[in-house]
Amino acid sequence: MSARGPVQVIAVSGGKGGVGKSNIAVNLAVAMAGMGRRVAVLDGDLGLANVDVLLGLAIQRNLEDVVAGECALADILVEGPAGIRVVPAASGSLRMASLSGAGLTGLINAFSDLADELDVLIVDTAPGISEPVVTFLLAAQEVLLVICDEPTSIADAYGLIKLMNRNFGVNRFRVVANQVRNDQEGQHLFEKLTRVTERFLDVALQYEGAVPYDDNVKKAVQRQRAFVDVYPRARASQAVRTLAERADNWPLPSSPRGHLEFFVERLVGA
């Protein structure tokens, strides 16, 4: 990927909490870094951050300090496994959890300073459909929805798709099934979701594969490590590396779509 081309921005979401979204985001980042990409992870849960905890990183400053004007975005970056860079958010901050309007615009625009240093930005969004979640989904080129085998997961994923489609015209979503027994179960979950969306919405869903249930994932979380890094031969690790290879081949846009977007200058330049 050319350093002068667009930065690939992938927002990982799902609507429901507890589907393993943050774990997918972090491990996808590590896997793409292992392919030679320069990757950053933005913890998009602005008020209840957990990416730094997931990776056992020591954080001195976070996005709240950037929003307050106390430091630049580059000052809060922390290096993680495989050389990924983590943009940590605040934990237990009502101010950041309710950030809106100009605050979110300024935050997204601040990333332009990192354009020359990145190939990929992965945004781990918060659960739910708050304004920061919607803004990050609109500002990304790709929306990767994580679903699992729970009725509430399918219902919440559908709710998020419905909101983004009817209110903002987003009509393409990529889907990965997490914590399933095998790819067939993942495909079945995807078909469940598509049956509902095809009936009520004008959207295109793309199945990007499944990450199987794997005891090594829990072990890695307990060790505060990325499972792709510490258990590279685990079934979940192999699945995420396959997802990373697919993501690396997703087409990059050549122009903005009209929303507030990350790295819009780079898109215009392309």
N, C-alpha and C positions, 0 to 999 in steps of 0.2 A: 504494500500500500504506500503510495507516494506521500511524503511529508507535506506536499503542497495540495493534496487532494482533500476532500471533505473528511472531517472527523466523524467516524461512525458513532452514532448515539443510540443506545439501546435502553429503553425503560423497561424494567422488570416489575410486573405488577400482578394483580390477581383479585383484588377486591377484599377477599377474606384474609384475616391473619392466620398464622399457624400452618400454612401450606408449604413452608420451606422456601419461600421467595428469596429471603436474604441469603440463604445458603446457596441457592442456584446462582444468584447474582455474583456473589463472591467467588464461587468456584468456576463460573464461566469466565470471569476476569482472569483468574490464575491460569486457566487452560489457554486462553487467547494470548496471554503474556508468554506462555510456554511455546507458542507458535511464532514468537518474535515480534508481537505487537506491543506497542507502548500503550498501556491500559491504565485508566483511573476508574475508581468506583466512588460515586457520590452517594453518601447515605442520605436518601431523600425523606427519611422519617425525621423531619427537622426537629421535633420536640422530644422524641423518644428514640434516640440513636442506638443502634446495636451492632453495626458493622465492626467497630473497633473492638467491642467485647467478643464478637465471634472470632476475631483473629488475634486476640490477646495483645492489642496494640496500646502503647502508652500515649495518651493524648494530652497535649499541653493547651492547645487552643482549638476552637472549632468554628463552624459557620456563624454562630452567634457573634463571635468577635469580628468577623468580616462584615456582617450586617451592621454592627455598631460602629464600623469605621476604624476599629482599633488595629487592624492589620490587613494585609492583602491576602487574596485567596492562596497564592503560592506559599505564604508563610505557615499555613495550617496543614499542608500536605504531609502525610506520613507514609513511609514506605512499608509495604506488606510483602507477602510471599511472592516469589518469582519476579520481584521488582515492580509489582503493581503499586500504584499510588492511591491512597484512600483520602477522600475528602470527608472528614468527620463532622457530624452534626451534634447538636446539643442533646443532653439527656435531662428530662424533667424541666423543660423550658416551655411555659405557656406562651410566651411571646413568639417563639419560633414555631410552635405548633399551629399558631393562628396567623402566621405570616401571609400576607396577601398583597395584591396590587403592585405598587412600586417596589416593595421589598423583594418580591419574587422576580420582577423584571430585572432589578439590579443584580440579583444573585445569578441569574442566567447569563446576563451580559458580562459579568465578571469572568466567566469561563473563557471568553475570547482571548484573554492573556495567555491561556495554556494551549492555544491551538497548535502552535509549532512544536509542542512537546508531546502531543498525543496522537494516536491512531484511533483509539476507541475510548468512549466514555460510557460506562454502564451505570445507570441510575436505579438504585434500589428504592422504590417508592414505599410510602407508608400504606398500611391497610386502609380500606375505606375509599370514599370519594370526596375528600376534602379539596379545597382550592389548590393547595400545593400539589396534590396527586394529579389533578386534572391538568394543571399547568405543566408539570414535568412530562406527562404523556403527550401533550400537544407540542412540547419543545423537542421531543425525540423524533428520530426518523423511523424507528421500529418500536412497536409495543409487543413485548413478550409476556404473555399471560401464563402464570403457573397455576395449574389446577391439581386437585387430588381427589381421591375416591370418597368424597363426602357430599351429600346433597347440598349443604350450605356452600361448598366451594363452587359447584356448578351454578347455583343460584346467584351467588355474588359476582362470579365472573360474567354471567349474563347481564346482571345489573350494570356492571362497569361498561361492558360493550354497548349496551343500550344507551347509556348516558353519553358516551363519547361519540356514538354514531348519530343519535337524534339531535343532540345539542351542538355538536361541533363538526359533524360531517366526516369523522374518521371512519373509514370503511375497510381497513385491513389490519388484522391482528394475527400474530403468530402465537401458537399454543404449545406448551410443554406439559406433559403429565408427570407429576412427581410422586414418589413413594408408592409406586405400583408394583405388582408382582412380576409383570413381564410387559413386553411391548403390546401384546394383544389387549391387555387390560387398559393400557394407556390409549390405544386406538379406540377402544370402546367408550372411554370417558370423553374423548374428543368428539366422537359421533353423537354422544348424548347432548353435548353442548351445541353442535352444529344443527341438530334437529330443531332445537328451540330457536336459534338465531335465523335459520333459513325460513322459519315460519313467520317470524315477526319483523325481521330487520333485513336491510340491504347491505350486508357485510360479507367480506371474504375472510375465512379463517384458514390458516395454513398450519398443519400439524408438523411440529419440529422434532417429535420424538418423545421418549419417555426416560425418566431417571428412576431406576428400580429401588425398592426398599432395600437398604443395606445397613447392617449393624455398624459398619465402619463409619457411616455418617455420624451416628450418635457418638461414637468414640472420638471422632475428630472434633465435634462440638465441645465435648467435655475437656479436650486438650486445648481448646481455643486455637485450632488450626484448620486450614482448608483441607478437606478430605482429598481433593485432587493432588495436593502437595504431599500429605503425610501417608496416604494410602493410594498410591498411583495405580495399583493393579486392581483395586476394588471395582465391582460392577458399576457402582454409581460414578466413579471417576472415569471409567471408560465411556459411559453414556454422556457425561458432560463434555468430554473431549470431542466426541462425535458432534454434539450440539455446537461446540466452538468452531469446528470445521465448517458446519453449515452456516453459522452466523458470519464467518469470515467471507463467505461467498454471497451474502445478501447484497443486492445492488445498492450502490450509494446514489443519493439524489444529486442532481446537478444544479438545482435551484431551490430556494425556499418555497414552502407551501402557503405562506401567508400568515402563519401563526408566529408568535414569539418563539424563536428557536435557538438552541445552543449552536454556537459557532456559525451564525448566519453569514458573517463576512466571508468565511471560508467557502460557504455554499455559493455565494455570489461570485467569488473568485473562480470557482470551478466552472 
